[in-house]
Amino acid sequence: MTGRRKRAAITSLQLRFSGTKRMARLSFWLFGGLTALGLLAASAQAQTPVVQVAQGEVRGTVDRGARAWLGLPFAAPPVGGLRWKPPVTAPAWSGVRPADHFAASCQQVAAPQGLGPWSHEYATSDPVSEDCLYLNIWAPAPNGGKAVKKRPVLVWIYGGGFGSGSGAVPIYNGAALAKKGIVVVNMNYRVGVYGFFAHADLDKENAQGASGNYGLMDQIAALKWVRANIAAFGGDPENVTIAGQSAGAASVHFLIDSPQAKGLFVRAIAESGSGMGLVVADHATADAAGAKFAAAGGVTTLAQLRGLTPDQLLAAAKAAGGMNFGPSVDGLVFADAATADDGNSSDVPVLTGMTANEGSSAYAFGTPLTMTPDGLRQSIDRRYGADAPTIAALYPAGDDAAATLARETLARDRGVASMYLWAMHRETKSHTPIYAYLWTHVEPGLDAAKYKAFHSSEVPYVFGTLDTPDRPFTALDHKLSDQVQAYWLNFVRKGDPNGPGLPHWPQLTTSDRLILNIGDDTHVQPILDPARLEALTHYIRGGGAPGLFGLD
């Protein structure tokens, strides 16, 4: 072989060897990459295994470090002939159902930009649909590869005045609480005309002669689904706490009162709150409102009513004068007015409270920011009647600044007194404790000085959802969130919010009129100044309207 040929052969051999090494390296990296991807997929599947529920198998997802199953049907879609009927069992499915995204919120007018103090993280966004009876579950990731069985369960019920709300609202995300060792559930329930429409013809369809309260029936159906299925997600069906804020808190009280919910939970949390003074319509009044609504819609039969589109139903409500729908004495959820008002079918421990500025949202609806001394006296005279002189003397105001502060203080004190009187009445027939709080921390953000500790502002601290970029949360906010979560978690676990490292939270009793002020400096305080408590108690017991909301 000549020198030139020898060099060519060596070069060819080097190229083949070099190419083989490159192919080997490429194969190694491809194999390693595919193996890594496979391990990641296996890890994700291990985080969210297939779970068997009554209707079939479901696979969830990972949400903020917790396992999550989103959009699980707990009842059949209440559409067509099932509109304005009690929820029925969800149909079974074959195969593995993905549960990795929220279902549509229940039909309502969505307000994704929020309103007043409630910015977008508090608001329901599209999509909305009548096909909406789904729930969401968050559970801790497995510890060392093993899922812990029988964790305490928290079932959250959203607020929204029984006319709006959704389990997909960002501040209700249950991942942060779940990562601290509990199972969190929330559900959609029908609202507005879809959830609380009553009508004499609907009464005839029901064996109990009942109509209305479909939204409350949805909540009960969700609790029954939880009882039957939550063990598959690591939850303890015998250790369920119900909780909610605003209309969700009212729902908590209605569920405590209703025999239909007895045995489905063992403790309750009502945030804004207790003693709110809601009036539950009697059945005849609810049916009459339904007849008025049907007439405004230009229909005379149930088939025609059920055939109306959401836009047509909205137009009918406007034509009827902007009707609002809410719970009523239906003969089923509430057998009678006494049950709706004071049933106490479930004698369970209650954690309850309110924010310091529940009524500040009135500023978003035209209430002037400043009150004059004359305006304050006139407002007190209108509301308090014969008690006005006593009330006015307890809330003096010599200038506009003092009058504005007195208006806010009086509204807060009336709410606290209402909550106290509710607690004292319950104490006469209950054998379980009540823990009461006043939330005083001001959530940062736009118009914080205007709205202060506004209605529902404690909710993101409870859920640990302080991740909204529009609000400049500080280390103090996160520390307070950890503290309030610790209280709530202790209560969910054992019915007592107290625990190591926390300021002591005493029970609210007739003899010990103490409440926990939760805020920048969490501490125990008397529920109210004795003279103010006495005057407001006299007013309410004399027939005056209790309540947490409003500034008048």
C-alpha positions in Angstrom: 0.0 0.0 0.0 1.4 3.4 -0.9 1.8 6.1 1.6 -1.1 8.1 0.2 -3.4 5.0 0.3 -2.3 4.2 3.9 -3.1 7.8 5.0 -6.5 7.6 3.2 -7.3 4.3 4.9 -6.3 5.7 8.4 -8.4 8.8 7.8 -11.4 6.7 6.8 -11.0 4.5 9.9 -10.7 7.6 12.1 -13.9 9.1 10.6 -15.8 5.8 11.1 -14.5 5.5 14.7 -15.3 9.2 15.4 -18.7 8.9 13.9 -19.3 5.8 16.0 -18.3 7.7 19.1 -20.6 10.6 18.2 -23.5 8.2 17.6 -22.7 6.5 20.9 -22.7 9.8 22.7 -25.9 10.8 20.8 -27.6 7.5 21.7 -26.5 7.9 25.3 -28.0 11.4 25.6 -31.2 10.4 23.7 -31.5 7.3 26.0 -30.8 9.4 29.1 -33.2 12.1 28.0 -36.0 9.7 27.3 -35.3 8.0 30.5 -35.5 11.3 32.4 -38.7 12.2 30.7 -40.1 8.8 31.5 -39.1 9.2 35.2 -40.7 12.7 35.3 -43.9 11.3 33.8 -43.8 8.4 36.2 -43.2 10.9 39.1 -46.1 13.0 37.9 -48.4 9.9 37.8 -47.2 8.9 41.2 -48.1 12.4 42.5 -51.6 12.1 41.0 -52.5 8.4 40.8 -55.7 7.1 39.4 -58.4 7.2 42.1 -61.6 5.2 42.1 -64.8 7.0 43.0 -68.4 5.9 42.8 -68.8 7.0 39.2 -65.5 5.7 37.8 -61.7 6.4 37.8 -60.2 9.8 37.8 -56.7 11.2 37.4 -55.8 14.6 38.7 -52.8 16.9 38.4 -50.2 18.7 40.5 -51.2 22.2 41.6 -48.7 24.4 43.5 -47.0 21.4 45.0 -50.2 19.6 46.1 -52.1 16.9 44.4 -55.4 18.2 42.9 -58.4 16.7 41.3 -60.4 19.5 39.6 -63.8 19.4 38.0 -65.2 16.2 39.6 -68.9 15.8 39.0 -70.9 15.3 42.2 -74.3 15.4 40.5 -75.8 15.3 37.0 -75.9 18.5 35.0 -79.0 20.4 36.1 -80.0 21.3 32.6 -83.1 20.8 30.5 -85.7 18.9 32.5 -83.4 19.0 35.5 -83.4 22.8 35.8 -85.1 23.6 39.2 -84.9 20.1 40.4 -83.0 18.6 43.4 -79.6 17.3 42.3 -79.5 13.7 41.1 -76.6 11.3 41.1 -73.8 12.0 38.6 -73.7 9.4 35.7 -70.9 6.8 35.6 -68.2 7.0 33.0 -65.8 4.4 31.4 -62.1 4.7 31.3 -60.0 7.2 33.3 -61.5 10.7 33.5 -59.0 13.6 33.5 -59.5 15.9 36.5 -56.9 18.5 35.7 -58.9 21.7 35.2 -61.8 23.6 36.7 -65.2 23.1 35.3 -67.4 26.1 34.3 -68.8 28.2 37.1 -72.5 28.1 37.7 -74.6 30.4 35.5 -74.4 34.0 36.6 -73.2 37.4 35.3 -69.4 37.1 35.6 -67.4 40.1 36.8 -63.8 39.1 36.1 -62.5 42.6 36.9 -64.0 42.6 40.3 -65.9 45.4 42.0 -64.9 48.0 44.6 -62.6 46.4 47.2 -62.9 43.0 45.6 -60.4 43.0 42.8 -60.1 40.3 40.2 -58.7 37.6 42.5 -62.1 37.7 44.4 -64.3 37.5 41.3 -65.9 34.9 39.1 -64.6 34.7 35.5 -65.9 33.0 32.4 -66.8 30.4 31.4 -70.2 30.0 33.1 -72.8 27.3 32.5 -75.8 25.6 33.9 -73.7 22.4 33.7 -71.7 23.3 36.8 -72.2 20.8 39.6 -68.5 19.9 40.1 -66.1 20.0 43.0 -62.4 20.3 43.4 -60.1 18.5 45.8 -56.6 19.2 47.0 -54.5 16.8 49.0 -50.9 16.7 50.3 -48.3 15.0 48.1 -47.3 11.5 49.4 -44.8 11.6 52.2 -41.9 9.3 51.3 -44.0 7.6 48.6 -46.8 6.8 51.0 -50.2 8.5 51.0 -51.5 9.2 54.6 -55.0 7.9 55.2 -57.7 9.7 57.1 -56.6 13.3 57.0 -59.0 15.9 58.3 -61.2 17.4 55.5 -62.2 21.1 55.0 -65.2 21.7 52.7 -65.4 25.3 51.6 -68.6 27.1 50.4 -68.1 30.3 48.5 -69.9 33.6 49.1 -71.5 35.9 46.7 -74.9 36.9 48.1 -76.4 33.6 46.7 -76.2 35.3 43.3 -72.6 34.7 42.3 -69.4 32.8 43.2 -67.3 29.9 42.0 -65.0 27.2 43.3 -62.5 28.4 40.7 -62.0 31.8 42.3 -58.2 32.2 42.8 -58.3 33.0 46.5 -60.1 29.7 47.3 -57.3 27.6 45.9 -56.7 24.8 48.5 -53.2 23.8 47.6 -51.4 25.8 50.4 -53.7 24.4 53.1 -53.4 20.9 51.7 -49.6 21.0 51.9 -50.0 21.6 55.6 -51.7 18.2 56.1 -55.4 18.3 55.3 -57.7 17.6 52.4 -59.5 20.6 51.0 -62.7 20.5 49.0 -64.8 23.2 47.4 -67.8 22.9 45.2 -70.0 24.9 42.8 -73.6 25.3 43.7 -76.4 26.9 41.8 -77.0 30.6 42.4 -79.5 33.2 41.6 -82.7 32.2 39.8 -81.1 28.8 39.0 -80.5 28.0 42.6 -83.4 29.6 44.5 -86.4 29.9 42.3 -89.6 28.7 43.9 -93.0 28.3 42.1 -96.3 26.7 42.9 -96.0 24.4 39.9 -92.6 23.3 41.0 -94.1 22.4 44.3 -96.4 19.9 42.6 -93.4 18.1 41.0 -91.8 17.3 44.4 -93.1 14.6 46.7 -92.6 17.0 49.6 -94.3 19.8 47.9 -91.1 21.8 48.0 -89.3 24.1 45.6 -86.4 26.6 45.9 -83.2 26.1 47.8 -81.6 24.1 45.0 -78.3 25.7 45.8 -78.5 24.4 49.4 -79.5 21.0 48.1 -76.4 21.1 45.9 -74.2 21.8 48.9 -75.8 18.8 50.7 -75.3 16.6 47.7 -71.6 17.6 47.6 -71.2 16.8 51.3 -72.8 13.4 50.7 -70.4 12.8 47.7 -67.5 13.7 50.0 -68.7 11.3 52.7 -68.9 8.5 50.2 -65.7 9.2 48.3 -63.2 11.3 50.2 -61.4 8.3 51.7 -60.1 7.5 48.3 -58.2 10.8 48.3 -56.8 10.3 51.8 -59.5 12.2 53.7 -61.5 11.1 56.8 -65.2 11.1 56.1 -65.8 11.2 59.9 -63.7 14.4 60.3 -65.2 17.0 58.0 -65.4 20.7 58.7 -67.6 22.9 56.6 -66.6 26.5 56.1 -67.6 29.6 54.1 -67.6 33.3 54.0 -70.5 35.8 53.5 -73.3 33.8 51.8 -71.1 30.8 52.3 -71.2 31.5 56.1 -74.9 31.8 55.9 -74.9 28.5 54.1 -72.9 27.0 57.0 -75.6 28.2 59.4 -78.3 26.8 57.2 -76.6 23.4 57.1 -76.2 23.4 60.8 -79.9 24.1 61.1 -81.1 21.6 58.4 -81.9 18.0 59.3 -81.0 17.1 55.7 -77.3 17.8 56.5 -77.1 16.2 59.9 -74.2 13.8 60.2 -72.3 15.1 57.2 -69.8 17.3 59.2 -68.5 17.6 62.8 -67.5 21.3 63.0 -68.1 24.6 61.2 -66.4 27.9 60.3 -68.5 31.0 59.5 -66.5 33.9 58.2 -68.6 37.1 58.0 -70.3 35.5 59.8 -72.9 34.8 62.5 -75.8 37.0 63.5 -75.9 38.7 60.1 -79.7 39.1 60.4 -80.7 37.4 57.2 -84.4 37.0 56.7 -85.5 33.7 55.1 -88.6 34.1 53.0 -91.6 32.0 53.9 -92.8 29.6 51.2 -95.8 31.6 50.1 -93.7 34.7 49.6 -91.1 32.7 47.6 -93.8 31.2 45.4 -95.4 34.6 44.8 -92.0 36.0 43.8 -91.6 33.0 41.4 -95.0 33.8 39.8 -94.0 37.4 39.4 -90.8 36.3 37.7 -92.6 33.9 35.3 -95.1 36.6 34.3 -92.2 39.0 33.6 -90.7 36.4 31.4 -94.0 36.1 29.4 -94.4 32.4 30.1 -97.1 30.3 31.8 -95.8 26.8 32.0 -92.8 25.0 33.5 -91.8 23.7 30.1 -91.7 27.3 28.8 -89.7 28.4 31.8 -87.2 25.6 31.4 -87.0 26.6 27.7 -85.8 30.1 28.4 -82.2 30.9 27.7 -79.9 32.5 30.3 -80.3 35.8 28.5 -84.1 35.5 28.6 -84.0 34.7 32.3 -81.8 37.7 33.0 -84.2 39.9 31.0 -87.1 38.5 33.0 -85.4 39.4 36.3 -84.8 42.9 35.1 -88.4 43.2 33.9 -89.6 42.1 37.3 -87.6 44.9 38.9 -84.2 43.4 39.3 -85.2 40.4 41.4 -82.8 38.7 43.7 -83.3 35.1 44.8 -82.2 33.4 48.0 -83.0 30.7 50.5 -86.7 30.2 51.6 -88.7 27.9 53.9 -89.3 25.1 51.4 -90.6 22.3 53.5 -87.6 20.1 52.6 -84.3 21.7 53.5 -86.2 23.7 56.1 -89.4 22.1 57.4 -90.6 25.3 58.8 -89.5 28.9 59.7 -88.2 27.7 63.1 -85.8 25.3 61.5 -84.5 27.9 59.1 -84.0 30.4 61.9 -82.9 28.2 64.8 -82.8 24.5 63.9 -79.4 23.6 65.3 -79.8 20.1 63.9 -76.0 19.7 64.1 -74.6 20.7 67.5 -71.0 21.2 66.4 -68.1 23.5 67.5 -68.2 26.8 65.6 -65.4 29.2 64.7 -66.9 32.5 63.6 -66.0 36.1 63.1 -66.1 39.2 61.0 -63.8 41.9 59.6 -63.4 45.3 61.2 -64.9 47.2 58.2 -67.6 44.9 56.8 -69.6 47.8 55.5 -66.8 49.7 53.8 -67.9 48.3 50.4 -70.7 50.8 50.6 -68.2 53.4 49.4 -68.2 51.6 46.0 -71.9 52.1 45.7 -72.2 55.8 46.3 -71.9 56.3 50.0 -69.9 59.4 50.7 -66.5 58.9 52.3 -67.1 61.7 54.8 -69.8 61.9 57.4 -70.8 65.2 59.1 -71.9 65.4 62.7 -75.4 66.4 61.6 -75.5 63.5 59.1 -74.4 61.0 61.8 -77.2 62.2 64.2 -79.8 61.9 61.4 -78.6 58.4 60.5 -78.7 57.3 64.2 -82.2 58.7 64.6 -83.5 56.9 61.5 -82.1 53.5 62.5 -82.2 53.4 66.2 -85.5 55.2 67.0 -86.1 55.2 70.7 -82.6 54.0 71.4 -81.1 56.9 69.3 -80.3 59.2 72.2 -78.4 56.5 74.1 -76.5 55.4 71.0 -75.6 59.0 70.0 -74.2 59.7 73.4 -71.9 56.6 73.1 -70.6 57.7 69.7 -70.0 61.4 69.9 -68.7 63.4 67.0 -67.6 67.1 67.1 -66.3 67.3 63.5 -66.4 65.5 60.2 -63.4 63.3 61.0 -64.9 62.2 64.3 -68.3 61.6 62.7 -66.8 59.5 59.9 -64.9 57.4 62.5 -68.0 57.1 64.7 -70.1 55.9 61.7 -67.6 53.1 61.0 -67.1 52.2 64.7 -70.9 52.0 65.3 -71.4 49.8 62.2 -68.6 47.5 63.5 -69.9 47.4 67.0 -73.4 46.6 65.8 -72.0 43.6 63.9 -70.0 42.4 66.9 -73.1 42.8 69.2 -75.2 40.8 66.6 -72.6 38.0 66.6 -72.4 38.0 70.4 -76.2 37.7 70.8 -76.2 34.9 68.3 -73.6 33.1 70.3 -75.4 33.7 73.6 -78.6 32.3 72.2 -76.8 29.3 70.8 -75.2 28.7 74.2 -78.6 28.0 75.7 -79.1 25.0 73.5 -75.6 23.9 72.5 -73.0 21.8 74.3 -70.1 22.7 71.9 -67.7 25.7 72.0 -67.7 28.9 70.0 -64.5 30.8 69.1 -65.0 34.3 67.8 -62.6 36.7 66.1 -62.4 40.2 64.7 -60.2 40.6 61.7 -58.4 44.0 61.9 -55.5 43.7 59.4 -55.8 45.9 56.3 -55.0 44.0 53.1 -52.6 46.1 51.0 -53.6 47.2 47.5 -55.4 49.9 45.6 -57.7 52.0 47.9 -56.6 50.2 51.1 -57.0 53.4 53.1 -60.6 53.7 51.8 -61.8 50.1 52.3 -59.6 49.1 55.2 -60.3 45.6 56.6 -63.1 45.0 54.1 -65.6 42.2 53.8 -63.9 38.9 53.1 -60.4 40.4 53.2 -59.2 37.6 55.6 -59.9 34.9 53.1 -56.6 34.9 51.1 -54.8 34.8 54.4 -56.7 31.7 55.5 -56.0 30.0 52.2 -52.4 31.2 51.9 -53.1 32.7 48.4 -51.1 35.9 48.8 -49.7 35.6 45.3 -51.6 38.4 43.6 -49.1 40.7 41.9 -51.5 43.7 42.1 -51.2 43.7 45.9 -47.8 44.6 47.6 -47.8 41.9 50.3 -45.1 42.1 52.8 -43.4 39.8 55.2 -45.9 40.8 57.8 -48.8 39.6 55.6 -47.1 36.2 55.1 -46.4 35.9 58.8 -50.1 36.7 59.6 -51.2 34.2 57.0 -49.1 31.5 58.6 -50.7 32.4 62.0 -54.3 32.4 60.9 -53.7 29.2 58.9 -52.3 27.6 62.1 -55.5 28.5 64.0 -57.8 27.3 61.3 -55.9 24.0 60.8 -55.9 23.3 64.5 -59.7 23.8 64.6 -60.2 21.6 61.5 -58.1 18.8 63.1 -59.5 18.9 66.6 -62.2 21.5 67.1 -60.0 23.9 69.1 -57.9 26.6 67.3 -55.2 26.8 70.0 -51.8 25.3 69.6 -48.1 25.8 70.3 -46.7 29.3 69.5 -50.1 30.9 69.1 -51.7 33.6 71.3 -54.3 31.9 73.4 -57.8 32.0 71.9 -60.5 31.7 74.6 -64.1 30.5 74.0 -66.8 33.1 73.7 -69.2 32.6 76.6 -71.8 34.5 78.6 -69.4 34.8 81.5 -66.2 35.4 79.5 -67.1 37.9 76.8 -63.8 37.6 75.0 -62.9 37.7 71.3 -59.6 37.3 69.4 -58.4 40.4 67.5 -56.5 38.9 64.6 -54.3 41.5 62.9 -50.9 43.1 63.1 -50.8 42.4 66.8 -53.1 39.4 67.5 -54.5 39.6 71.0 -57.5 38.8 73.1 -59.9 41.7 73.9 -63.3 42.2 75.5 -65.9 41.7 72.8 -67.2 45.3 73.3 -67.2 48.2 75.7 -69.8 47.2 78.3 -71.9 50.3 77.9 -72.0 50.0 74.1 -72.8 46.3 74.3 -75.6 46.9 76.6 -77.1 49.7 74.4 -76.9 47.6 71.2 -78.2 44.6 72.9 -81.2 46.6 74.1 -81.8 47.8 70.5 -81.6 44.4 68.9 -83.6 42.6 71.6 -86.2 45.3 71.3 -86.8 44.4 67.6 -84.0 46.4 66.0 -82.3 44.9 63.0 -79.1 43.0 63.7 -76.5 42.7 61.0 -72.8 42.8 59.9 -73.1 44.9 56.8 -73.8 48.5 55.9 -72.8 51.8 57.4 -76.1 53.3 58.3 
